[in-house]
Amino acid sequence: MSITTERPEIAGRSLTTTVAREYVHRAALSEVFLTGWEKAGTDAFTVTAQWPRSHSFYTSEQGFHDPLLLCETLRQCGLLLTHVGYQVPFDHSISWSRLQYSVNPQALRIEHTPAEIELHVTCSDVRYRHSQAVTMTMHIEAVRNGSLLAAASIGFCGHSPAMYQRLRSGRNVAQTFKNVPTPPPAVSRYAVGRSRTQDIVLAPTSERWRWQLRVDTNHPVLFDHPLDHVPGMLLLESVRQAGHALQPSWSPMIPTSMDVSFNRYVEFDNPCWIEAEPLAGEVSAARRTVRVNALQGGAFAFTACAEMTDVSSI
């Protein structure tokens, strides 16, 4: 009896692995999408990534990758480069101040193999405190198969452990995470275009186009490890779901662009309200531009604009 073992092609006889999970602040190896990096010039880098053909949370819709998979890749890219490119220590806290991206929807098509992505990164407005980089903006062009997949920019802020403790009023991560309130009931899966209740981050209110942010710390992807505040990727998901909920449809809507300003941390122990509205004229069935705001304690935690696109129209 003969046994045939098929193996994937290995280009140039080189082997590929992911970057260390510590560089991208992930506990699960399966959630690390970056595969390598190199310096390309002064404040310039090239980062490589691979996307799986399917994912438990960043779900594939009618043959297209989820744009929020791009956002998670951008998040990981930013964290990696602050550590390896600017020697920011692992015990420093790094957070977004702003995220902008726009994707070419055609380049999101799922192929017969995982998507190989190149991220060409240029850093600007790098500010130092005592020789330590504390803020910067990363401008990123994502390329797939030689074609532009997306253009993006991310603003980052870094804080030393002592500064972060002052900023967070001495909050303890373990204790804060342990005492997160039970999430309220979710809106319907139809309203936000999600197939699993576990993935829904909005809870209904009595007001039209207004929801309570739903935070489930048992979610294995959004809460890969304990935190003392609501993570940014959950907030981006709330923008996507609110944009869909303005005019619910069985046809999937994906966020092909976003511009999000993060003003403050979203806390676990105080309700956060998500409000949305269409930005221009009537809400289109195929494409809509929406404004989404998060309010907590009477202040805007984030403000966002997003373009939602029906994947059947691509």
N, C-alpha and C positions, 0 to 999 in steps of 0.2 A: 504494500500500500504506500502511495506517495503522498506527501503533505506539502502543499504550496503555501508559503507565507508571503502575503503581499505587504509591501512597505511603501510609505510615501516617499516621493523623490526628495533627495537631500541636495540642494543646490550648492555646488562648490565643495561638497563633502563636509560642510560645516554643520554643527549642531546648534539648535536654538533652544533657549530657555527663557524664563521670565526674569525680570529684575527682582531683587530681594523685596519681599512683601513689606519689610519695614520702611523702605523708601517711599512707598505709596500709602502708608498707614492703613494696611489691610491685614486682617487676621487670617483669612482664608486664601490659600494659594490659588484656588479656582477663580477668585475675583481679581487677580492681577492680570491686566491686559497688556502691559508694557513688556517688550522683549529685549530692549537694548537702547544705548544712547552713545553719542560721541560729540565732542566739541567741534563746531564748524567754523569758529572765528571768535572774535571778541564779543562776548554776550550773545553768542549764537550757538545753537545746538541742533542736532538731528536725533529724534527719538523714534524708535520703531515700536509698533503695537500689532497685536493680532486680535481680531474679534471672532468669537465662536459663531457658528451658523445659527445657533439658537441659544437662548439664555432664559433662566427661570423668571427673571423680573424684567429685563430689557427685552421685551418680547418682539419676535418677528411678526410683522403685519403684512399679509398678502405678498410675501416675497421681498420685503424691505427691512433693513436693519433699523432699529430704534435710534433716533437722533440723541436720546438721552444716554445711549451707550457712548456716543461721541463725548458728551459732557463728562461722563465718568472717566473717560480716557484723558480728557483735558485736565481734569482734577488730578489724576495720577501723574500726568506729565509735569504739572506745576510743582507738585510735592517732590517728585524725583529731582528736578533740576535745582530747587532751593537747597536740597541736601548735597547733591554731588557737584553742582556747578558753583554754589555759593557757600558751601560748608555750613549751612544752618544746622545746628545740633538737633538730634532727634527729640530732645526734651522740650524744644520750643514749640509753641502752638502756632499753626499757620491757618489763616482763614481767607476767604474770598472777600473782596470789597466790590468787585463788579465782574460780570461775565457777559460777553457778547459772542454770538456765533450765528453763522448762516451756512446752510448746507446746500449742496447740489443734490436734489432728491434722486436723480437718476443714478448717482454714484453710490447710493445706499442699497442698490439691488443685491440680494443674496445670490452668491454663485455656488459652484459645486465644492468649493474648498473654503476654509476660513478666510476672512478678509485681512489682507496684509496692508497695514497703514504706515505711512511715513509722516512724521510731524516735524516741520521745519520751524524752529522757534527762534525768535529774536527778542531779547529782553531790553527794556528801556525804563527810564525813570527809576533806576536802582538807587535807593537811599540807604545809607549806612548809619549805624549808631555804635560808636566804639568799635569800629572795624567790622561790625556784624550787619549784614544786609537785613533790613527790616521791612521795606516795601519795594515792590517792583511791578511792572506790567509786562506780561508775556504776549507777544503777537505770534500767532500760530497759523500756518497753512498746513492743512491735512491733505495728503495726496494718496490716491489709491490707483494702482495700475497706470501710473503716469498721468492721471487726470486729477484736477482739483476736486477734492471731496468737500472741504469746508474751509472757511476763514473764521478766525476767532481771536479774541483777546481776553485776558484774565488779569485782574488786579489782585495782588496778594498782600497780606499784612502778616508779619511775624511778631511773636511776643515771647520774651524770656519767661521761664517758670514764675519768677517773682512778679513780673509785670502782669502776667496772665492771672495770677491769684488776686492781685489788686483789682484788675478789670472785672473779674468774676465774683468779687466780694467774698473770696475765700471758699467758694463752692467746692465740695468734695465730689469727684467723679463717681466713685462707688456708691456713696450715700444718695447722691442726686439721682443716679440711674435706678437705684433700688426703689425709690419712692415715686417713680413716674406714675401718674394716675392711669386707671384703666381707660382705654380709648372708647369714645362714644360709638353708637351704632353707625355704620357706614351708609352712604347714599347707595342707590341701586347700581349694580354693575353696568347696566345699560347707560346710565347717566354719564359715566366717565369713561366708557369704553374699555373696562377692565373685566377679565373673565373670572378673577378670583377676589373674594372679599378681602383677603389678607393684603392685597396690593392696593386697596383703596385708601386714600389719604384725606378724603373729605367726608364730613358728617353734615347732615341736613340741618337747616335752620328754618324759621318761619318766613324769612325774607328771600325774595327772588334774587338769584345770582350772588348769594352770600352763604358761606359755609364755615363750619368750624374745622380747623386743621385737626386731622385724626392721626395720632402718633401711636403706633404699635411697636414697642421696643422688642417684641419677639420676632420681628421681620428679619429673616436671615441675611438679606442683602443690604437693606437700608441701615440696619444696626448690626454690622459685622463685628463690632466690639463696643463696649460701654462708652458713653459720652456724657457730658454735662449740659448739652444743649441739643436742639433739633438739628440734624445734619443738613448741609446744603442740598444734597441730592434729593432728600425728601421734599424740600421746598421747591425745587425745580419740578418735581413730579406733581406738586399741587398746582403749579402754573399750567402744566399740560392738562391735568384733569379738569381744572376750572375752565380752561379754554374749550374743552370738549363739551362740558356741561352747559355752556351757554345755549347750545342747540344740539341736544343729544341725538346720536345717530348710530345705527348698527355698523355703518361704514367707519373704519378706523381713521382717526385724525392724528397726524403726527406733527410735532412742533419743528418746522423747518428753519425757524430762526427765533432767537430770544435776545433780549437786552435786559439784564437784571442787575439792579443795584441793591447790595446788601447793606442795610443801615445799622442793624444791631442783631445780637444773638436772639433766637427764638427760644424761650424758656419752656420747660416741661410743665411747670406748676401754675401756669396762667393761660386761659383760653386764648388761642390765636385765631383771628377771623380772616378768611380769604374772600376777597371781593373781586368780581370780574365784570367787565363790560366790553362790548364791541367798540372798536376805535373809530371806524368810518362807515357811515351809512348802514344799509341792511346787512345782516349776517348772511354771507354767501354759503351755499351748500358745499362748495368745493374748497374754498379758501377764505379764511377769516383772520383779521388782525385784532388782537384783544389786549386789553390792559388788565393786569392782575396785581392787586395789592394785598399785603398781609399787615394786619393791625393787631398789636398786642399792647395792653396797658395804655391805650390811647395814642400810641405812636406807630409810625410805619416801620415795620421790621424789614420789609423789602418792597420794592416797586419793580414791576416787570411789564414789558411788551413782548408779545409773541405772535408769530404767524403760524396758524394751524392749517395744515393741508390734508385734504382727503386723499389717501393713497391710491384710490381707484382713479383719480384724475391725473396721476403722474404718468 
